[in-house]
Amino acid sequence: MFGAPLGEIDAYIGYRLRMAGAAQSPFTPAALRAVAAASGGGPRVVNTLCFTALTLAFGAGTARVTEALIDEAVADLSLDISVGQTPV
């Protein structure tokens, strides 16, 4: 999944959310693009980034995960991954 296109990452996140019982995705389209860009497509990074963003959304009292929350999660996790780079 490393370097996976946005569609695959979106489908992966959607699958994980459905398995957790979510009726719909809390991630905005811009947030999904930000996850794809920041994660490099690595499943563990995608999972960690989404979990962190969901936790931040809960703390902020919102049901939507926005691009700004993904950016905050990236900063909190100290991710420094450029698009196209494989996470270590």
The first five atom37 places (N, CA, C, CB, O) and aatype in JSON, in Angstrom:
{
  "aatype": [12, 13, 7, 0, 14, 10, 7, 6, 9, 3, 0, 18, 9, 7, 18, 1, 10, 1, 12, 0, 7, 0, 0, 5, 15, 14, 13, 16, 14, 0, 0, 10, 1, 0, 19, 0, 0, 0, 15, 7, 7, 7, 14, 1, 19, 19, 2, 16, 10, 4, 13, 16, 0, 10, 16, 10, 0, 13, 7, 0, 7, 16, 0, 1, 19, 16, 6, 0, 10, 9, 3, 6, 0, 19, 0, 3, 10, 15, 10, 3, 9, 15, 19, 7, 5, 16, 14, 19],
  "atom_mask": [
    [1, 1, 1, 1, 1],
    [1, 1, 1, 1, 1],
    [1, 1, 1, 0, 1],
    [1, 1, 1, 1, 1],
    [1, 1, 1, 1, 1],
    [1, 1, 1, 1, 1],
    [1, 1, 1, 0, 1],
    [1, 1, 1, 1, 1],
    [1, 1, 1, 1, 1],
    [1, 1, 1, 1, 1],
    [1, 1, 1, 1, 1],
    [1, 1, 1, 1, 1],
    [1, 1, 1, 1, 1],
    [1, 1, 1, 0, 1],
    [1, 1, 1, 1, 1],
    [1, 1, 1, 1, 1],
    [1, 1, 1, 1, 1],
    [1, 1, 1, 1, 1],
    [1, 1, 1, 1, 1],
    [1, 1, 1, 1, 1],
    [1, 1, 1, 0, 1],
    [1, 1, 1, 1, 1],
    [1, 1, 1, 1, 1],
    [1, 1, 1, 1, 1],
    [1, 1, 1, 1, 1],
    [1, 1, 1, 1, 1],
    [1, 1, 1, 1, 1],
    [1, 1, 1, 1, 1],
    [1, 1, 1, 1, 1],
    [1, 1, 1, 1, 1],
    [1, 1, 1, 1, 1],
    [1, 1, 1, 1, 1],
    [1, 1, 1, 1, 1],
    [1, 1, 1, 1, 1],
    [1, 1, 1, 1, 1],
    [1, 1, 1, 1, 1],
    [1, 1, 1, 1, 1],
    [1, 1, 1, 1, 1],
    [1, 1, 1, 1, 1],
    [1, 1, 1, 0, 1],
    [1, 1, 1, 0, 1],
    [1, 1, 1, 0, 1],
    [1, 1, 1, 1, 1],
    [1, 1, 1, 1, 1],
    [1, 1, 1, 1, 1],
    [1, 1, 1, 1, 1],
    [1, 1, 1, 1, 1],
    [1, 1, 1, 1, 1],
    [1, 1, 1, 1, 1],
    [1, 1, 1, 1, 1],
    [1, 1, 1, 1, 1],
    [1, 1, 1, 1, 1],
    [1, 1, 1, 1, 1],
    [1, 1, 1, 1, 1],
    [1, 1, 1, 1, 1],
    [1, 1, 1, 1, 1],
    [1, 1, 1, 1, 1],
    [1, 1, 1, 1, 1],
    [1, 1, 1, 0, 1],
    [1, 1, 1, 1, 1],
    [1, 1, 1, 0, 1],
    [1, 1, 1, 1, 1],
    [1, 1, 1, 1, 1],
    [1, 1, 1, 1, 1],
    [1, 1, 1, 1, 1],
    [1, 1, 1, 1, 1],
    [1, 1, 1, 1, 1],
    [1, 1, 1, 1, 1],
    [1, 1, 1, 1, 1],
    [1, 1, 1, 1, 1],
    [1, 1, 1, 1, 1],
    [1, 1, 1, 1, 1],
    [1, 1, 1, 1, 1],
    [1, 1, 1, 1, 1],
    [1, 1, 1, 1, 1],
    [1, 1, 1, 1, 1],
    [1, 1, 1, 1, 1],
    [1, 1, 1, 1, 1],
    [1, 1, 1, 1, 1],
    [1, 1, 1, 1, 1],
    [1, 1, 1, 1, 1],
    [1, 1, 1, 1, 1],
    [1, 1, 1, 1, 1],
    [1, 1, 1, 0, 1],
    [1, 1, 1, 1, 1],
    [1, 1, 1, 1, 1],
    [1, 1, 1, 1, 1],
    [1, 1, 1, 1, 1]
  ],
  "atom_positions": [
    [[0.82, -1.19, 0.0], [0.0, 0.0, 0.0], [0.87, 1.26, 0.0], [-0.94, 0.0, 1.21], [0.35, 2.35, -0.2]],
    [[2.19, 1.12, 0.22], [3.05, 2.3, 0.2], [2.9, 3.01, -1.13], [4.53, 1.92, 0.44], [2.95, 2.39, -2.19]],
    [[2.72, 4.31, -1.07], [2.54, 5.09, -2.27], [1.2, 4.86, -2.94], [0.0, 0.0, 0.0], [1.02, 5.16, -4.12]],
    [[0.26, 4.31, -2.18], [-1.06, 4.0, -2.73], [-1.77, 5.28, -3.15], [-1.91, 3.23, -1.71], [-1.62, 6.32, -2.5]],
    [[-2.53, 5.21, -4.24], [-3.28, 6.39, -4.67], [-4.39, 6.73, -3.67], [-3.87, 6.17, -6.06], [-4.81, 5.9, -2.87]],
    [[-4.86, 7.96, -3.75], [-5.88, 8.45, -2.83], [-7.09, 7.53, -2.77], [-6.31, 9.84, -3.24], [-7.62, 7.29, -1.69]],
    [[-7.53, 7.01, -3.92], [-8.71, 6.13, -3.94], [-8.53, 4.9, -3.07], [0.0, 0.0, 0.0], [-9.46, 4.47, -2.4]],
    [[-7.33, 4.33, -3.09], [-7.08, 3.14, -2.27], [-7.02, 3.5, -0.79], [-5.77, 2.47, -2.7], [-7.5, 2.74, 0.05]],
    [[-6.43, 4.63, -0.48], [-6.35, 5.06, 0.92], [-7.74, 5.38, 1.43], [-5.42, 6.28, 1.08], [-8.08, 5.02, 2.56]],
    [[-8.56, 6.05, 0.61], [-9.94, 6.37, 0.97], [-10.71, 5.07, 1.23], [-10.63, 7.21, -0.14], [-11.43, 4.96, 2.22]],
    [[-10.56, 4.09, 0.34], [-11.25, 2.81, 0.49], [-10.78, 2.08, 1.75], [-11.02, 1.93, -0.74], [-11.59, 1.49, 2.46]],
    [[-9.48, 2.13, 2.02], [-8.92, 1.48, 3.21], [-9.49, 2.11, 4.48], [-7.38, 1.58, 3.21], [-9.91, 1.4, 5.4]],
    [[-9.51, 3.44, 4.53], [-10.05, 4.14, 5.71], [-11.54, 3.84, 5.84], [-9.81, 5.69, 5.6], [-12.03, 3.6, 6.95]],
    [[-12.27, 3.85, 4.73], [-13.69, 3.53, 4.76], [-13.95, 2.13, 5.28], [0.0, 0.0, 0.0], [-14.87, 1.91, 6.07]],
    [[-13.13, 1.18, 4.84], [-13.27, -0.21, 5.3], [-13.04, -0.29, 6.81], [-12.27, -1.13, 4.56], [-13.82, -0.91, 7.53]],
    [[-11.96, 0.35, 7.28], [-11.65, 0.31, 8.72], [-12.78, 0.95, 9.54], [-10.32, 1.05, 9.01], [-13.14, 0.45, 10.6]],
    [[-13.34, 2.03, 9.03], [-14.44, 2.7, 9.75], [-15.68, 1.81, 9.78], [-14.77, 4.04, 9.08], [-16.35, 1.72, 10.81]],
    [[-16.0, 1.17, 8.66], [-17.16, 0.27, 8.63], [-16.97, -0.9, 9.59], [-17.4, -0.26, 7.21], [-17.91, -1.3, 10.28]],
    [[-15.76, -1.47, 9.64], [-15.49, -2.58, 10.56], [-15.63, -2.13, 12.03], [-14.08, -3.14, 10.32], [-15.93, -2.94, 12.91]],
    [[-15.42, -0.84, 12.27], [-15.57, -0.29, 13.62], [-17.02, 0.11, 13.9], [-14.64, 0.91, 13.81], [-17.34, 0.54, 15.02]],
    [[-17.9, -0.01, 12.9], [-19.32, 0.28, 13.11], [-19.76, 1.67, 12.69], [0.0, 0.0, 0.0], [-20.89, 2.06, 13.0]],
    [[-18.91, 2.42, 12.0], [-19.3, 3.77, 11.58], [-20.29, 3.7, 10.41], [-18.04, 4.59, 11.18], [-20.1, 2.92, 9.48]],
    [[-21.32, 4.52, 10.49], [-22.32, 4.57, 9.42], [-21.82, 5.43, 8.25], [-23.66, 5.12, 9.95], [-22.18, 5.18, 7.1]],
    [[-21.0, 6.43, 8.55], [-20.43, 7.28, 7.51], [-19.07, 7.77, 7.97], [-21.37, 8.49, 7.2], [-18.73, 7.72, 9.15]],
    [[-18.29, 8.24, 7.01], [-16.94, 8.69, 7.32], [-16.97, 10.08, 7.93], [-16.06, 8.67, 6.06], [-17.64, 10.97, 7.42]],
    [[-16.23, 10.28, 9.02], [-16.14, 11.62, 9.6], [-15.1, 12.48, 8.89], [-15.8, 11.53, 11.07], [-14.99, 13.67, 9.18]],
    [[-14.34, 11.9, 7.95], [-13.26, 12.61, 7.28], [-13.78, 13.39, 6.07], [-12.17, 11.62, 6.84], [-14.49, 12.84, 5.23]],
    [[-13.43, 14.66, 5.99], [-13.78, 15.45, 4.81], [-12.89, 15.02, 3.65], [-13.62, 16.98, 5.09], [-11.84, 14.42, 3.88]],
    [[-13.3, 15.31, 2.41], [-12.43, 14.97, 1.27], [-11.03, 15.6, 1.39], [-13.08, 15.44, -0.04], [-10.04, 14.96, 1.05]],
    [[-10.95, 16.83, 1.88], [-9.65, 17.48, 2.05], [-8.83, 16.76, 3.11], [-9.83, 18.96, 2.43], [-7.61, 16.66, 2.99]],
    [[-9.48, 16.27, 4.15], [-8.78, 15.53, 5.2], [-8.21, 14.23, 4.64], [-9.72, 15.23, 6.39], [-7.09, 13.85, 4.97]],
    [[-8.97, 13.55, 3.79], [-8.49, 12.3, 3.18], [-7.28, 12.56, 2.3], [-9.6, 11.64, 2.37], [-6.33, 11.78, 2.3]],
    [[-7.32, 13.65, 1.54], [-6.15, 14.01, 0.71], [-4.94, 14.28, 1.6], [-6.47, 15.24, -0.17], [-3.82, 13.9, 1.26]],
    [[-5.17, 14.95, 2.73], [-4.07, 15.26, 3.65], [-3.5, 13.99, 4.27], [-4.55, 16.22, 4.75], [-2.29, 13.88, 4.45]],
    [[-4.36, 13.02, 4.6], [-3.9, 11.73, 5.14], [-3.03, 11.04, 4.09], [-5.11, 10.82, 5.55], [-1.96, 10.53, 4.41]],
    [[-3.49, 11.01, 2.85], [-2.74, 10.35, 1.78], [-1.37, 11.01, 1.61], [-3.52, 10.4, 0.46], [-0.36, 10.32, 1.47]],
    [[-1.35, 12.33, 1.62], [-0.09, 13.05, 1.42], [0.87, 12.85, 2.59], [-0.36, 14.53, 1.23], [2.06, 12.64, 2.38]],
    [[0.36, 12.91, 3.8], [1.22, 12.84, 4.99], [1.68, 11.42, 5.3], [0.49, 13.4, 6.19], [2.74, 11.23, 5.89]],
    [[0.88, 10.43, 4.92], [1.18, 9.05, 5.31], [2.1, 8.34, 4.33], [-0.08, 8.27, 5.44], [2.77, 7.37, 4.7]],
    [[2.15, 8.81, 3.1], [2.9, 8.08, 2.09], [2.24, 6.76, 1.73], [0.0, 0.0, 0.0], [2.82, 5.95, 1.01]],
    [[1.03, 6.53, 2.21], [0.28, 5.32, 1.9], [0.58, 4.15, 2.8], [0.0, 0.0, 0.0], [0.05, 3.06, 2.58]],
    [[1.42, 4.33, 3.81], [1.73, 3.23, 4.73], [0.58, 2.96, 5.68], [0.0, 0.0, 0.0], [0.14, 3.88, 6.37]],
    [[0.07, 1.73, 5.73], [-1.1, 1.43, 6.55], [-0.95, 1.79, 8.02], [-1.43, -0.03, 6.44], [-1.88, 2.31, 8.63]],
    [[0.21, 1.53, 8.61], [0.39, 1.86, 10.03], [0.36, 3.37, 10.25], [1.72, 1.3, 10.55], [-0.2, 3.85, 11.24]],
    [[0.95, 4.11, 9.32], [0.95, 5.56, 9.44], [-0.47, 6.09, 9.22], [1.93, 6.21, 8.42], [-0.91, 6.99, 9.94]],
    [[-1.19, 5.53, 8.25], [-2.59, 5.92, 8.02], [-3.4, 5.68, 9.28], [-3.19, 5.14, 6.81], [-4.14, 6.56, 9.72]],
    [[-3.27, 4.5, 9.87], [-4.03, 4.17, 11.08], [-3.69, 5.12, 12.23], [-3.74, 2.72, 11.51], [-4.6, 5.64, 12.89]],
    [[-2.42, 5.36, 12.45], [-2.0, 6.23, 13.55], [-2.46, 7.66, 13.33], [-0.48, 6.19, 13.71], [-2.94, 8.32, 14.25]],
    [[-2.32, 8.12, 12.11], [-2.73, 9.48, 11.78], [-4.24, 9.65, 11.94], [-2.31, 9.83, 10.34], [-4.7, 10.65, 12.5]],
    [[-5.01, 8.69, 11.46], [-6.47, 8.77, 11.58], [-6.9, 8.7, 13.05], [-7.14, 7.64, 10.78], [-7.77, 9.45, 13.48]],
    [[-6.3, 7.8, 13.81], [-6.63, 7.69, 15.23], [-6.36, 9.0, 15.95], [-5.84, 6.55, 15.89], [-7.18, 9.48, 16.74]],
    [[-5.2, 9.59, 15.69], [-4.84, 10.85, 16.33], [-5.81, 11.95, 15.93], [-3.4, 11.24, 15.96], [-6.24, 12.73, 16.78]],
    [[-6.15, 12.03, 14.65], [-7.08, 13.06, 14.18], [-8.48, 12.86, 14.78], [-7.16, 13.04, 12.64], [-9.14, 13.83, 15.14]],
    [[-8.92, 11.61, 14.88], [-10.23, 11.33, 15.5], [-10.23, 11.73, 16.98], [-10.58, 9.84, 15.36], [-11.21, 12.26, 17.48]],
    [[-9.12, 11.47, 17.65], [-9.0, 11.86, 19.06], [-9.03, 13.38, 19.2], [-7.71, 11.3, 19.66], [-9.68, 13.91, 20.1]],
    [[-8.33, 14.08, 18.31], [-8.34, 15.54, 18.33], [-9.75, 16.09, 18.05], [-7.34, 16.1, 17.31], [-10.18, 17.05, 18.68]],
    [[-10.46, 15.47, 17.1], [-11.83, 15.9, 16.79], [-12.73, 15.72, 18.0], [-12.38, 15.11, 15.58], [-13.53, 16.59, 18.33]],
    [[-12.6, 14.58, 18.66], [-13.4, 14.34, 19.87], [-13.1, 15.39, 20.93], [-13.11, 12.92, 20.43], [-14.01, 15.94, 21.55]],
    [[-11.82, 15.68, 21.13], [-11.43, 16.68, 22.11], [-11.94, 18.07, 21.77], [0.0, 0.0, 0.0], [-12.2, 18.88, 22.66]],
    [[-12.08, 18.34, 20.48], [-12.58, 19.64, 20.04], [-14.11, 19.68, 20.01], [-12.03, 19.97, 18.65], [-14.71, 20.73, 19.75]],
    [[-14.74, 18.54, 20.28], [-16.2, 18.48, 20.3], [-16.84, 18.51, 18.92], [0.0, 0.0, 0.0], [-17.96, 19.0, 18.77]],
    [[-16.13, 18.0, 17.92], [-16.68, 17.97, 16.57], [-16.7, 16.54, 16.03], [-15.86, 18.87, 15.63], [-15.87, 15.71, 16.39]],
    [[-17.67, 16.28, 15.18], [-17.8, 14.95, 14.58], [-17.1, 14.86, 13.23], [-19.26, 14.58, 14.43], [-17.02, 13.78, 12.65]],
    [[-16.59, 16.0, 12.73], [-15.92, 16.02, 11.43], [-14.42, 16.16, 11.6], [-16.46, 17.18, 10.57], [-13.94, 16.96, 12.4]],
    [[-13.69, 15.36, 10.84], [-12.23, 15.47, 10.8], [-11.88, 16.27, 9.56], [-11.53, 14.04, 10.8], [-12.14, 15.84, 8.43]],
    [[-11.29, 17.43, 9.78], [-10.95, 18.34, 8.69], [-9.46, 18.25, 8.37], [-11.33, 19.78, 9.06], [-8.69, 17.59, 9.06]],
    [[-9.09, 18.93, 7.3], [-7.68, 19.0, 6.93], [-6.86, 19.65, 8.04], [-7.52, 19.79, 5.61], [-5.72, 19.25, 8.29]],
    [[-7.43, 20.64, 8.7], [-6.72, 21.31, 9.8], [-6.43, 20.32, 10.94], [-7.55, 22.51, 10.33], [-5.36, 20.39, 11.55]],
    [[-7.36, 19.42, 11.23], [-7.11, 18.42, 12.27], [-6.05, 17.41, 11.84], [-8.42, 17.69, 12.63], [-5.27, 16.94, 12.66]],
    [[-6.02, 17.09, 10.55], [-4.96, 16.19, 10.05], [-3.62, 16.89, 10.2], [-5.21, 15.8, 8.56], [-2.65, 16.27, 10.63]],
    [[-3.56, 18.17, 9.84], [-2.32, 18.94, 9.99], [-1.86, 18.96, 11.44], [-2.51, 20.38, 9.47], [-0.67, 18.84, 11.73]],
    [[-2.82, 19.12, 12.35], [-2.49, 19.12, 13.78], [-1.98, 17.75, 14.21], [-3.72, 19.52, 14.63], [-1.03, 17.64, 14.99]],
    [[-2.61, 16.69, 13.71], [-2.18, 15.33, 14.03], [-0.77, 15.07, 13.5], [-3.15, 14.3, 13.45], [0.04, 14.45, 14.19]],
    [[-0.49, 15.54, 12.29], [0.85, 15.39, 11.72], [1.87, 16.06, 12.62], [0.91, 15.99, 10.29], [2.93, 15.5, 12.91]],
    [[1.56, 17.27, 13.07], [2.47, 18.0, 13.96], [2.62, 17.28, 15.29], [1.97, 19.43, 14.19], [3.74, 17.16, 15.8]],
    [[1.52, 16.79, 15.86], [1.57, 16.08, 17.14], [2.43, 14.82, 17.05], [0.16, 15.71, 17.6], [3.13, 14.46, 17.99]],
    [[2.35, 14.16, 15.91], [3.09, 12.91, 15.71], [4.51, 13.16, 15.2], [2.35, 12.0, 14.74], [5.29, 12.22, 15.02]],
    [[4.82, 14.41, 14.96], [6.14, 14.79, 14.42], [6.44, 14.06, 13.11], [7.24, 14.49, 15.45], [7.57, 13.62, 12.87]],
    [[5.41, 13.94, 12.26], [5.61, 13.31, 10.95], [6.27, 14.31, 10.04], [4.26, 12.82, 10.35], [5.87, 15.47, 9.96]],
    [[7.26, 13.87, 9.36], [7.97, 14.71, 8.39], [8.15, 13.9, 7.12], [9.37, 15.2, 8.96], [9.26, 13.55, 6.73]],
    [[7.01, 13.62, 6.49], [7.02, 12.76, 5.3], [6.55, 13.59, 4.13], [6.13, 11.5, 5.49], [5.43, 14.11, 4.13]],
    [[7.39, 13.71, 3.13], [7.02, 14.42, 1.91], [6.25, 13.46, 1.0], [8.27, 14.98, 1.19], [6.41, 12.25, 1.08]],
    [[5.41, 14.03, 0.14], [4.66, 13.22, -0.8], [5.63, 12.4, -1.63], [3.75, 14.11, -1.69], [6.62, 12.93, -2.14]],
    [[5.34, 11.11, -1.77], [6.17, 10.23, -2.57], [7.31, 9.58, -1.8], [0.0, 0.0, 0.0], [8.01, 8.73, -2.34]],
    [[7.49, 9.96, -0.56], [8.56, 9.38, 0.26], [8.0, 8.19, 1.02], [9.16, 10.44, 1.24], [6.84, 8.22, 1.44]],
    [[8.78, 7.17, 1.21], [8.36, 6.02, 2.0], [8.71, 6.25, 3.46], [9.01, 4.73, 1.48], [9.86, 6.55, 3.78]],
    [[7.69, 6.12, 4.36], [7.98, 6.29, 5.78], [8.95, 5.24, 6.28], [6.69, 6.25, 6.59], [8.99, 4.13, 5.75]],
    [[9.71, 5.57, 7.28], [10.68, 4.65, 7.86], [10.03, 3.88, 8.98], [11.92, 5.41, 8.35], [10.68, 3.05, 9.61]]
  ]
}
